Amino acid sequence: MRNDIRTSNRVLFMMETAVRQANRAILDPMVPELTPKSVQPIVDATARVRGEYLLALFKVAETAANGRPSPEAVKHLRDLRVAYDEMTHAYQALEHAIERGYLSVKE
């Protein structure tokens, strides 16, 4: 039993190392140089999309007839949510890649 745990741990470590090496080798050359300045437009765009989504929520609430938003308003809100979700997920993927050491970061 003890050997099985050691073997499993060794295999998991080898897998983790292989994943890190593969991601670093593939992602680092694909992604533009990462600096605080190069990441700022991503941060700004994500914040802008979040703001548009939240603003639309307030507008829908203000204009909803009988407490129910129009189908057009719901569609617009949904479109903004999809954009916000995609920007947020992409930003989180970038954060994860940086945290795991897949990407080079410069000052």
DOBAKE-949567 format. One record per residue: x, y, z of N, C-alpha, C, O in turn; residue number from 1; residue in three letters. Coordinates in steps of 0.05 Angstrom, whole numbers, plus 32768, in hexadecimal, padded with zeros to 4 digits. Each point is the difference from the previous one (the first is absolute). Layout:
<rs>
    nxx    nyy    nzz   caxx   cayy   cazz    cxx    cyy    czz    oxx    oyy    ozz     n   res
      X      Y      Z      X      Y      Z      X      Y      Z      X      Y      Z   NUM   ala
...
</rs>
This chain:
<rs>
    nxx    nyy    nzz   caxx   cayy   cazz    cxx    cyy    czz    oxx    oyy    ozz     n   res
   8010   7FE8   8000   7FF0   8018   8000   8011   8019   8000   7FFB   8013   7FF1     1   met
   801A   7FED   801F   8011   8017   8002   800F   8005   7FE6   8003   8017   7FF8     2   arg
   8005   7FD4   7FFA   800D   8002   7FE6   7FED   800C   7FEC   8008   8010   7FEF     3   asn
   7FDE   7FE9   8012   7FEC   800B   7FEE   7FFE   801E   8003   7FFE   800E   7FEC     4   asp
   8002   7FFC   802C   7FFE   801C   8005   8019   800E   7FF6   7FFE   8015   7FF3     5   ile
   8019   7FE0   8011   8019   800C   7FF6   8000   8001   7FE2   8008   8013   7FF3     6   arg
   7FF0   7FD7   8001   7FFF   7FFE   7FE3   7FEC   8015   7FF5   8006   800E   7FED     7   thr
   7FE3   7FF3   801F   7FEC   8014   7FF8   800B   801C   8002   7FFC   8010   7FEE     8   ser
   8010   7FF6   8029   800B   801B   8004   8016   8006   7FEB   8001   8017   7FF6     9   asn
   8010   7FD6   8004   8015   8004   7FEC   7FF4   8005   7FE5   8009   8012   7FF1    10   arg
   7FE3   7FDF   8007   7FF3   8003   7FE6   7FF2   801C   7FFF   8002   800E   7FEC    11   val
   7FF1   7FF9   802A   7FF2   801A   8000   8015   8017   7FFE   7FFB   8014   7FF2    12   leu
   801B   7FE9   801B   8015   8014   7FFE   800B   8002   7FE4   8004   8016   7FF5    13   phe
   8000   7FD3   7FFE   800A   8000   7FE5   7FEB   800C   7FED   8007   800F   7FED    14   met
   7FE0   7FEC   8018   7FEB   800C   7FEF   7FFF   801E   8003   7FFE   800F   7FED    15   met
   8004   7FFA   802C   8000   801D   8006   8017   800E   7FF2   7FFE   8015   7FF5    16   glu
   801A   7FDE   800C   8017   800B   7FF3   7FFD   8001   7FE2   8006   8014   7FF3    17   thr
   7FEF   7FD7   8002   7FFB   7FFF   7FE3   7FEC   8015   7FF7   8003   800D   7FEC    18   ala
   7FE8   7FF7   8024   7FEC   8014   7FFA   800C   801C   8001   7FFC   8011   7FEE    19   val
   8014   7FF4   8026   800D   801A   8003   8013   8005   7FE8   8000   8016   7FF5    20   arg
   8010   7FD7   8004   8013   8003   7FEA   7FF2   8004   7FE6   8008   8011   7FF0    21   gln
   7FE3   7FDF   800B   7FF1   8003   7FE7   7FF3   801B   7FFD   8001   800D   7FEC    22   ala
   7FF2   7FFB   802A   7FF2   801A   8000   8014   8017   7FFC   7FFB   8013   7FF1    23   asn
   801B   7FEB   801D   8015   8015   7FFD   800B   8001   7FE4   8002   8016   7FF4    24   arg
   8004   7FD3   8000   800B   7FFE   7FE6   7FEC   800A   7FEA   8009   800C   7FEC    25   ala
   7FDE   7FEF   8018   7FEC   8007   7FEC   7FF5   801D   8004   7FFE   800F   7FEE    26   ile
   7FFB   7FF7   802B   7FF3   801A   8006   8013   8018   7FFF   7FF9   8015   7FF5    27   leu
   801F   7FE8   8017   8011   8017   8002   8007   800D   7FE5   8000   8018   7FFE    28   asp
   8006   7FD8   7FEE   8006   800D   7FE6   7FE7   800C   7FF2   8002   8012   7FF0    29   pro
   7FE6   7FE3   8017   7FE7   8009   7FF4   7FF6   801B   800B   7FF4   8010   7FF1    30   met
   8011   7FF5   8028   7FF5   8017   800E   8013   8017   7FFE   8018   7FFD   8005    31   val
   7FDE   801B   7FF5   8012   8018   8000   800E   8004   801B   7FF6   7FF6   8014    32   pro
   801F   8019   7FEB   800F   8005   8019   7FED   800B   8015   7FF1   8013   7FFB    33   glu
   8011   7FE2   801D   7FEF   8008   8017   800F   8014   8012   8015   7FF9   800C    34   leu
   7FE0   801E   7FF5   800A   8015   8012   7FE7   800D   800D   7FEA   7FFC   7FF5    35   thr
   8019   8013   8020   7FE9   800E   800A   7FF3   8012   7FEB   7FE7   8002   7FFF    36   pro
   8029   800A   7FF0   7FF5   8011   7FEB   7FF1   7FF0   7FEB   7FEB   8009   7FF6    37   lys
   801F   7FE0   8002   7FF3   7FF0   7FEB   7FE6   7FF3   800A   7FEE   7FFA   7FF0    38   ser
   8010   8001   802A   7FE8   7FF4   800C   7FEA   8014   8005   7FE9   7FF9   8002    39   val
   801E   8021   8001   7FED   8014   8007   7FE8   8002   7FED   7FEA   8002   800A    40   gln
   801A   7FFC   7FDB   7FE8   8000   7FEF   7FED   7FE9   8005   7FE8   8003   7FFC    41   pro
   8022   7FE6   800C   7FEF   7FE9   8006   7FF0   8006   8019   7FE8   7FFB   8001    42   ile
   8025   8010   8014   7FF3   8008   8018   7FEA   8015   7FFB   7FE9   7FFD   8009    43   val
   801E   8017   7FE7   7FED   8015   7FF9   7FE8   7FF5   7FF1   7FE9   8007   8006    44   asp
   801C   7FE8   7FE6   7FEA   7FF5   7FEF   7FEE   7FEF   8011   7FE7   8001   7FFD    45   ala
   8024   7FF0   8015   7FF0   7FEF   8012   7FEE   8011   8012   7FE9   7FFB   8004    46   thr
   8023   801A   8007   7FF1   8012   8011   7FEA   800F   7FF1   7FEA   8003   800A    47   ala
   801C   8004   7FDD   7FEC   800E   7FEF   7FE8   7FEE   7FFA   7FE9   8009   8002    48   arg
   801D   7FDE   7FF7   7FEA   7FED   7FFB   7FF0   7FFB   8019   7FE7   7FFF   7FFE    49   val
   8026   7FFF   8019   7FF2   7FFC   8019   7FED   8019   8005   7FE9   7FFC   8008    50   arg
   8022   801B   7FF4   7FF0   8019   8004   7FE8   8001   7FED   7FEB   8008   8009    51   gly
   8019   7FF1   7FDE   7FEA   8000   7FED   7FEA   7FED   8008   7FE8   8005   7FFE    52   glu
   8020   7FE4   800C   7FED   7FEB   8009   7FF0   800A   8018   7FE8   7FFE   8000    53   tyr
   8026   800E   8013   7FF2   800A   8018   7FEE   8017   7FF9   7FEA   8003   800B    54   leu
   8020   800F   7FE4   7FF0   8017   7FF8   7FE6   7FF7   7FF2   7FEA   800B   8005    55   leu
   8019   7FE1   7FEA   7FE8   7FF5   7FF2   7FEC   7FF5   8014   7FE8   8002   7FFC    56   ala
   8022   7FF1   8019   7FEE   7FF6   8015   7FEF   8016   800C   7FE8   7FFD   8003    57   leu
   8025   8019   8003   7FF1   8017   800C   7FEC   800B   7FEC   7FE9   8007   8007    58   phe
   801F   7FFB   7FDF   7FED   800A   7FEC   7FE9   7FED   7FFC   7FE9   8009   7FFD    59   lys
   801B   7FDE   8003   7FEB   7FEC   7FFE   7FEC   8003   8017   7FE8   8000   7FFC    60   val
   8023   8003   801C   7FEF   8002   8018   7FF0   801A   7FFF   7FE9   8000   8008    61   ala
   8022   8016   7FED   7FF2   8019   7FFF   7FEA   8000   7FEB   7FEB   800C   8004    62   glu
   8019   7FE6   7FE6   7FED   8001   7FEA   7FED   7FE8   7FFE   7FEF   7FFF   7FEF    63   thr
   8015   7FEE   8023   7FEF   7FE8   7FFF   7FE2   8007   8005   7FFA   800C   8015    64   ala
   7FF6   7FED   7FD8   7FE3   8005   8003   7FF4   7FEA   8012   8004   7FE9   7FFB    65   ala
   7FED   8020   8019   7FF3   7FED   8013   8015   7FED   800D   7FF9   7FE9   8006    66   asn
   801F   8021   7FFD   8014   7FF0   800E   800C   7FEA   7FEE   8011   7FF1   800A    67   gly
   7FE7   800E   7FDD   800B   7FEC   7FEE   800F   800D   7FE8   7FF4   8010   7FF2    68   arg
   8025   7FE9   800A   800F   800D   7FEA   7FF6   7FF5   7FE5   7FF6   7FEA   7FFE    69   pro
   800E   8027   7FEE   7FF8   7FF8   7FE5   8013   7FEA   7FF6   8017   7FFD   800A    70   ser
   7FE1   7FF3   7FE3   8011   7FEC   7FF4   801A   800C   7FF5   8015   7FF4   8001    71   pro
   7FE9   8024   7FF3   8017   800D   7FF4   8014   8008   8017   8018   7FFC   7FFC    72   glu
   7FDD   800D   801A   8012   8008   8016   800E   7FE8   800C   8017   8001   8007    73   ala
   7FDA   7FE8   7FFB   800C   7FE8   800A   8016   7FF6   7FED   8015   7FF7   8009    74   val
   7FE5   800A   7FDD   8015   7FF8   7FEC   8019   8011   8003   8016   7FF5   7FFF    75   lys
   7FE6   8025   8003   8017   8012   8003   8010   7FFA   8019   8018   7FFF   8000    76   his
   7FDA   7FFC   8016   800C   7FF9   8019   8010   7FE6   7FFE   8016   7FFD   8009    77   leu
   7FDD   7FEF   7FEA   800D   7FE6   7FFB   801A   8003   7FF0   8014   7FF5   8006    78   arg
   7FEA   801B   7FE4   8018   8005   7FEF   8017   800C   8011   8017   7FF8   7FFD    79   asp
   7FE2   801B   8013   8014   800D   8011   800B   7FEC   8015   8018   8001   8006    80   leu
   7FD7   7FEE   8005   800A   7FEC   8013   8013   7FEC   7FF3   8015   7FF9   800B    81   arg
   7FE5   7FFF   7FDC   8011   7FEE   7FF2   801B   800D   7FFC   8015   7FF4   8004    82   val
   7FEB   8025   7FF3   8019   800F   7FFC   8010   8002   801B   8018   7FFC   8000    83   ala
   7FDA   800B   8015   800C   8002   801A   800C   7FE5   8009   8017   7FFF   800A    84   tyr
   7FD9   7FEC   7FF3   800A   7FE5   8008   8019   7FF9   7FF1   8013   7FF5   800B    85   asp
   7FEC   800F   7FDB   8018   7FF9   7FEF   8018   8010   8008   8016   7FF5   8003    86   glu
   7FE7   8025   8001   8017   8011   8008   800A   7FF6   801B   8019   7FFF   8004    87   met
   7FD5   7FFC   800F   8009   7FF7   801B   800E   7FE5   7FFF   8015   7FFD   800C    88   thr
   7FE0   7FF0   7FE4   800D   7FE6   7FFE   801C   8002   7FF3   8013   7FF3   8008    89   his
   7FEE   801E   7FE3   801A   8003   7FF3   8014   800D   8013   8018   7FF8   8000    90   ala
   7FE0   801C   800F   8011   800D   8013   800A   7FEC   8015   8017   7FFF   8008    91   tyr
   7FD6   7FF0   8002   8008   7FEB   8013   8013   7FEC   7FF5   8012   7FF6   800E    92   gln
   7FEB   8004   7FD8   8013   7FED   7FF3   801B   800D   7FFF   8014   7FF2   8003    93   ala
   7FEE   8028   7FF7   8019   800E   8000   800D   7FFF   801C   8018   7FFB   8003    94   leu
   7FD8   800C   8011   800A   7FFF   801C   800B   7FE4   8007   8016   7FFE   800B    95   glu
   7FDB   7FEE   7FEE   8008   7FE4   8005   801B   7FFA   7FF3   8012   7FF4   800C    96   his
   7FF0   8014   7FDA   8019   7FFA   7FF1   8018   800E   800D   8016   7FF5   8001    97   ala
   7FE5   8023   8009   8016   800F   800D   8007   7FF2   801B   8018   7FFC   8005    98   ile
   7FD4   7FFE   800B   8004   7FF3   801A   800F   7FE6   7FFD   8010   7FF9   8011    99   glu
   7FEA   7FF7   7FDA   800C   7FE6   7FFD   801B   8001   7FF2   800E   7FEC   7FFE   100   arg
   7FFB   802C   7FFA   801A   8003   7FF4   8001   7FF9   7FE3   8015   7FFA   7FF5   101   gly
   7FD3   8006   7FFE   7FFF   7FF9   7FE3   800A   8017   7FEF   8008   7FFC   7FE9   102   tyr
   7FF6   801D   8022   8007   8018   7FF0   8016   8010   800E   8001   8002   8019   103   leu
   8010   8009   7FD7   8015   8013   800B   7FF3   801B   8005   7FEF   8009   7FF1   104   ser
   8019   8002   8025   7FF6   801B   8008   8018   8012   8004   8013   7FF9   800D   105   val
   7FEA   801F   7FE7   8016   8013   8003   7FF6   8018   8010   7FE8   8005   8001   106   lys
   802A   8009   800B   7FF9   8018   8010   7FF8   8017   7FEF   7FFA   8016   800B   107   glu
</rs>
